[in-house]
């Protein structure tokens, strides 16, 4: 099987904050870190369910996941 075909089969299609993306990541935390979504205070929801930060590194990415990341912004 050609290498290019293998790479295509390993890509997952996910939605991050309304944008459809393809990724080869298997791990949610690594994916979010690569996308610049883990800075400061943030919350993550997958398919409408809030995911505790302690579970982000244990959560696998799957095709068609809908991921929402909310960044907390402070001010005064």
Long-range contacts (C-beta under 8 A, 24 or more apart in sequence): 12-61, 12-62, 12-63, 12-65, 13-63, 13-64, 14-61, 14-62, 14-63, 14-64, 14-65, 14-66, 14-67, 15-64, 15-65, 15-66, 15-67, 16-67, 16-68, 16-69, 17-67, 17-68, 17-69, 23-61, 25-61, 26-60, 26-61, 27-57, 27-59, 27-60, 27-61, 28-56, 28-57, 28-59, 28-60, 28-61, 28-67, 29-56, 29-57, 29-59, 31-61, 32-56, 32-67, 32-69, 37-69, 37-71, 39-71, 40-71, 40-72, 41-71, 41-72, 42-69, 42-70, 42-71, 42-72, 43-69, 43-70, 43-72, 44-68, 44-69, 45-69, 45-70
